[in-house]
Amino acid sequence: MKIAHVFTSAHDGGLERIVLELCSGLNQLGHTSQACALLNDNPGASEFTARGIPFYTFGAQNRGRLSSFFPNMAALEALASHLSRAQIDVVIVHDFFPGILGRLAALLARVPIRIATLHSTYDWLGRMPHAINCLFGLSTQAVVSVSKAAQTASRNSEWIASSKRRIIANGIDTNRFHPLEESPALLRQEFGIPEDAIAVGTIGVLRRSKRQIDLVQAAAPLLEEFPRLHLVFIGSHRIVESAYAKEFLAELSKLPSNRWTHLESLDDMPRLYGALDIVCQPSDSEGFGLVVAEAIACHRRVIVTDIPAHREVAGEFASYFIPGALEKLRDDLRTSISDVISEAPFLYSTLDFSLKTMISGWNTLLTSLAAKI
């Protein structure tokens, strides 16, 4: 089948990595995938083309302003024309903004199979966006949630026929994400982290819902208590999150500059996990918790917020705190740092969120939908 994956843009986020792996995996099963990014800003496009996945852009704007209307209408027309010319059989839209433009374009191009993918719980959306999702759900053959948490959130806010709902959990490549033989000290050299550091890292787009500032504020009083503590922040920012990025960098600048490292993006994430002692994810909303799954697969100590997606992914293999509870986060950090120093054992596991299972689930869904048209 000819499949077009419509998403916002190719950056360093978890959604983009999942789309990349999904395109590659489905191609290996005999499908033909292409990536359709609505925005023109795509620093990660080369990762798709390097795997032989055609990559197209359409000049849309995701700024929520009236000035975006005409560029988005032009992008809609261009995408619909492209889907028609390419004789696409399936359009899979990823996230809310592509869910609107992508499905409209698919309808205009008379693409026979249209699938929406829910990558988050979308707690921040108002009633109108959820109502729009319900409306588009009428002309969508399947609505796929990447976790039970994402589906539950959707059920609570949107009426979509149960027969259309599916859960296909995100997967990680366990051939890449696993404990490495190199020592953490050697790996830290690659990222500008002191060799003898106790490295605590958080990974994700600089976005208000990711709450990276919470880690800065919770860890600040611990810097004197633990002279080897070093904070590591991995993630770029989007234009729509510029205000939060400025707040984060301003907060980070209050700490001694030799006690933290900020990298916008990385190509070799498994080696980063190997360089970290503790992975902390303070976000208040997640659709899956890809970083948490990867960290646990790499046998890292994990501290995360107590939200459904994290519980679903991490189970008993993490320490939990309520989003925004800085004192509890600080206590968890203190305990984990002390355990690292004393080399105390900890629970870890190879979790059942494999890339192979994810690709198989999507292939089964595509096959069943194709049989109905």
N, C-alpha and C positions, 0 to 999 in steps of 0.2 A: 504494500500500500504506500501511496505517496502522502507523507505526513508533514504538515507545517506546524512548527511550535512557535506560537506568538507570545512574546514576553516583552517587558519594558525595555531593558538594555542589558548588555553583557559587561558586568563589573566583577567584583570579587565576592559577591554574596553567595549564600548557600543555595538560593533558588537557581541562580545561574549555573552553579556546579551540577545541580540535579538535572537541569535541562540538558546540559552537555553530556552527562552520562546516559541520560535517557535516549538522546539522539544516537549516540554511539552504540548502545546496547540493542536498540531496535534495528539499526542498520545491520548488525551482525546476524540478526534473525531473518534478514531478507527484505525488510522494509527500506524505504528511502526517505530519510529525514532531512529537513532543512530548518534553519533558524531564522525567524523573522522578528527583528528587534524594532520596536516602534520608534525609539529615540535614535538620534545620530551618534550619541556619545557612547562608544562601545570599546573600551580598552581591552576587553577580553575576547574580542572577535577572533583574534588569531588562534586562540585555543580551539575554536570550532573548525576553522579552515585547515588547521594542522591535522585534524582527524578526517578531513575530506567532507566536512559538513558545509554545504553552501550557506552563506550568511548574507542576509539582506536587511537594509535599514529603510525607514519610511518617513523620517523627519517630523514625527509627532512631538508634542510638548505635554509633559505631565506636571503642570504647575497650578492647576485649579483656578486659572484666571480666564477672563473673557477673551484676552488676547490670544489664548491658545485655541480658540474655537476654529478659526480658519486653517491654521496649520494641521489641526487634527482632522478636519474634514478632507483636506488634501491627502493626508496620510491614509485615511479610510478608503478613499477612492483608489489610491495607488496600491494599497494592500489587496483590495477586492480584485483589481485588474490582474495583479500578480498571481493570486490564487487561481483565477480563472485560466490565465495563460499556462500556468504550470500544471493544470488539471489535477489539483490537489484532491485527494480522497478524504483526508481527515485533517481537521484543524484542532489542535490542542492549545487552549489558552491558559496561561499561567499567571495568576494573581488578578486583582480587581480591575485595574485600568486596561490591561490587555483583554480582560474578560468582556469589556464593553466593545472596544474597537475591533477586536479580533473576531468576536461572534457576529457583529454587524457585517464585517467584511465577508465572513464565511457565508452568511445568508445571501448577501448581494451576489456572491460568486457561485451560489448554489452548490456549495460543498456539502456532500451527503452526510458526513459524520462530524458532529461538533461536540467537543468534550471540554468541560471547564475543570480546572485544577485549583483546589483551595490549599494554598501553602501556609496559611496563617489562620488565627482565630478571628482576626479583623474586629477586635474589640473597639477600635477607635472609630469605626464607620458609624454614621448616623442612620436613621430610619430610611431615608431616601435611597442611599446606595444598596441597602439590603433589599428594598422593594424592587430596585432595578435588577438585582441578581435573581429575584423570584420571577420577574417578567422574562428575562432571558432564559431562565431554566425551562420554560415551556417549550423552547425550540432547541434545547440541548439534549443530546442523547444520553449523556452520562455526566455526573458531577463527582469528581474524584477528590477525596480528602487525603492528605498525606499522613494523617494520624487520627486516632479516635478522638483526641482533643479537638482537632480542627473540625471533624464532623459534628461533634456534640455542639460546638459553638454555632455552627451553621444551622443545625436543627433548631436551636433556641431562638434564632433570629430570622430564619428564612423558611418559607414553605416551598419545598421541592419534593416531588414524588419520591417515596422511599425506593421505588423500583429503579430510579435513576442513580441512586447514591451508591458509591463504592468507597472502600478504604484501600489504598495501595500505599503502604508505608515507604517513606524514603529509604534508600539503601546506601551503604558505604562500601567502597572497594577494599575488602580485607586483605587483598594482595598488596595494597599500599599502606593502609592504616593498621599498623601492628607495632609491637615493641621493636626498637632498633638496637643493633648490637653496639653502635658507637656510644661512647660515654656522653652524658649530658654536657659535661664541661667542653668537650670538643665541638659539639653541635652549637653551643652558645656562641662560639667564636664567629660562626657564620652570620649571626643576627646582631652582632654588636652588644651582646649581653656579657657581663663579667663572668669569667669561667667559674668562680666560686660562689656565684649568686644562688640564692633561693628564689627561683623565678616563678612569679605568679602572673598568669596571662589571661586575658579575655579576648575573644575573637568575634568580630561582627561589624557590620556597617555602623558608622557613627550616626546613630538614630536615637531619638528620645526614648523609644520603647526598649532599647538595649541597655539603658541606664549605666553606661560606663562610668559616669561621674560618681555613682554610688561606690564603685570599687576604689576610686581615687580617695574619696572622703573617708571610707572605712579603713583603708590601709595607711593613710597619712600618719596617725598616731603610732603605728607599729614600726615605722622606719627607724626610730631611735631605739626601740626595744629589740629589733632584729637588724643589726648593721648590714647583714648580707641580703636582706630583702630587696628584690628588684622587680618592679612592675613592668609588664609587657602588654602593649595594646596593639592589636592588629585590626585594621579596617579603614577603608576610605569613607568619604561621605558623598552624598548626592546633593544636587543643587537645592532640592526641596528641604534638605536637612541642614542647610548652612548655618542657621541660627544656633542649633544645638551643637554643631561642630565647634563653633566659636566658644560657646559656653564650656564645652569639654576641654578644649585647649587652654582656655584661661584658668580653669581649675587645675589642670595638670601642671601649668607653669608655676603654681605655688609650691610645688615639691622641688627638692634639689634635683638639678638636671641630670646628675649622675646616678639617680635612683630609679629611672624609668626609661623605657624605649618605646617609641611609637613608629610602627611601620604601616604604610597604607595598604599594601597588598603583598602576597607571597605566592610563588609558584609551587613551592615544595612544602606543603602543609605538614606531611608526616614528620619531616625533620624538625619543624617548629615544635610540634608536640613533644618530640624527644628532648628538646632543649628546655622544656618547662617542667617544673615540679608539680605545680598545681594549676588547674584550669578553673576559672571562676566565671560564671555566666549570670549576671545580675538582672537580666531582662524581665520585664513584667508581662510580656506576651510573646509566645512562640507557637508556630504551627507544628513543629516537629522537635527541634533540638538537635540539629545535625552536628554541631560542634561537640555537644555532650557525648553523642554516640561515637564520634571519631576519637575523642579524648579517652573514653573508657576502653575502646578497642586498642589504643596505644598504651594502656595501663598507666594512665595519669590519675592523680588524686583530683576529685571533682567536687566543687562547691557551687550549687545552683539555687535559683529561686524555686520556691515550692508552688509551681504552676502545673496544670495537668500534663502538658507536653513533656516537661522535664521528668515528672513522675513516670510517665509512660515509657520513656526511653531509658532512664537511669535506674529506676527501681531502688534496690538497696545499696547501689554502688556509688552513692553521692551523699554529701551533707546538704541539708536544705535550710533555707531561710525565707521569710516572707519578703516579697519585693519592697524595697525601701527601708527595711529593718537594719539599719547600719550597725547597731550594737551587736545584733546576732551575727551579722556577716563578719564583723571584726572578731568576735569570739571564735567563729568557725575558722577564720584565717589564722588566728593565734594558735589554735589547736593543730591545724594541719601543718603550719610552719614548724611547730615544735616537734611534730611527728617526723617531718622530713629531716630535721637536725638529728633526732635520735634513731633515724632509720627504722621507725616502727612499721610493721607490716600493715597492709590495708587490702580491702576487698577489691578485686577487679574481675572482669569477665569479658569474654568475646560475645557480644550481644547478637541477637537474632535479627539484625537489620542489614541484610546483605544486598549488594547491588544485583546479584543474580535473582534473588527473590523479587525485587522491585521490577526488574525488566520482564520477568516471567508474568507477573501480575498484569502489567500493561499489555503484553502480547495477548494474554488470555482475553482481556477486555476488548481489544481491537478485533480479535477474531470473532468474538460473540456479536459485536455490533455489526461487523461486515456481513455476517450471515443473515441479518435482518433487513438489509437493503436490497 
